Amino acid sequence: MTSLESAKRAAAFKAVDLHVHNNNIVGIGSGSTVIYAVERLSERVKNEKINVQCVPTSFQARQLIVQHKLPLTDLEIHPRLDVCIDGADEVDNSLTLIKGGGGCLLQEKIVASCAKELIIIADFTKNSHKLGEQYKKGIPIEVVPMAYAPIKTQIENLYGGAVELRMAKAKAGPVVTDNGNFILDWKNFQDYNWEEINTKLNVIPGVVETGLFVKMAKKAYFGLADGSIKEQLALA
Ligand SMILES: O=C(CO)[C@H](O)[C@H](O)COP(=O)(O)O
């Protein structure tokens, strides 16, 4: 296992050990780090006989839950979650996040908003002072397909930078999200007030959700290259 994978695994295991308790309703995030969280959750269910019910944040998360034979639930049955454990593409000093590198930002934000606490698990490459310092692929914005062109122009004209339609790798044309939408990646942005810009982006007609998670995460666990874990709490 590479040091990056070990770092993800260590962060995921620690978060699951400290933040998941018996009878919890648990939000399962998406991405490669969350795979280790589900592995650990499944071990704890088997070894410690804890009861959990899991709410997925994507098709991938649902598959992970099913493959590990963990109890699957949803927001209709459980609208309030105890905890949501998810990865991130970048985490700044105040625990503002860029999410959606894997295209699952909409359901991730919905599920996180229903949880008492959002716990972030990541490797050391995700830890930044300010957004854009480490993650160069841009801020993902999920949009209704027919509106992608005017939204792109509007964001570039109002806020600068470059907005690109995310193209699929093993399919001709754009990435289509689990919700049937497109993703725009906003690159070369400036250092904004992220709470303000998030609100402004969200009211552009056709924007479904942004990958900016402001004042949502309670704590982040970063696996470091030396095997240790850095913990970061949200500012009070
Ligand atoms: O937001 C996400 C998916 O929409 C992921 O949490 C984010 O991309 C991090 O993924 P990984 O753990 O693979 O680095």
Ligand as a Chemical Component Dictionary entry (heavy atoms), coordinates in Angstrom:
data_LIG
# 
_chem_comp.id                   LIG 
_chem_comp.type                 NON-POLYMER 
_chem_comp.pdbx_formal_charge   0 
_chem_comp.three_letter_code    LIG 
# 
loop_
_chem_comp_atom.comp_id 
_chem_comp_atom.atom_id 
_chem_comp_atom.alt_atom_id 
_chem_comp_atom.type_symbol 
_chem_comp_atom.charge 
_chem_comp_atom.model_Cartn_x 
_chem_comp_atom.model_Cartn_y 
_chem_comp_atom.model_Cartn_z 
_chem_comp_atom.pdbx_ordinal 
LIG O1 O1 O 0 -16.473 14.935 -2.786 1  
LIG C1 C1 C 0 -16.218 13.811 -3.137 2  
LIG C2 C2 C 0 -16.948 13.110 -4.203 3  
LIG O2 O2 O 0 -17.937 13.922 -4.753 4  
LIG C3 C3 C 0 -15.123 13.068 -2.457 5  
LIG O3 O3 O 0 -15.340 13.077 -1.098 6  
LIG C4 C4 C 0 -13.831 13.747 -2.766 7  
LIG O4 O4 O 0 -13.677 13.792 -4.177 8  
LIG C5 C5 C 0 -12.641 13.042 -2.133 9  
LIG O5 O5 O 0 -12.452 11.796 -2.719 10 
LIG P1 P1 P 0 -11.212 10.863 -2.380 11 
LIG O6 O6 O 0 -11.454 10.302 -1.029 12 
LIG O7 O7 O 0 -11.230 9.825  -3.479 13 
LIG O8 O8 O 0 -9.983  11.727 -2.447 14 
# 
loop_
_chem_comp_bond.comp_id 
_chem_comp_bond.atom_id_1 
_chem_comp_bond.atom_id_2 
_chem_comp_bond.value_order 
_chem_comp_bond.pdbx_ordinal 
LIG O1 C1 DOUB 1  
LIG C1 C2 SING 2  
LIG C1 C3 SING 3  
LIG C2 O2 SING 4  
LIG C3 O3 SING 5  
LIG C3 C4 SING 6  
LIG C4 O4 SING 7  
LIG C4 C5 SING 8  
LIG C5 O5 SING 9  
LIG O5 P1 SING 10 
LIG P1 O6 DOUB 11 
LIG P1 O7 SING 12 
LIG P1 O8 SING 13 
# 
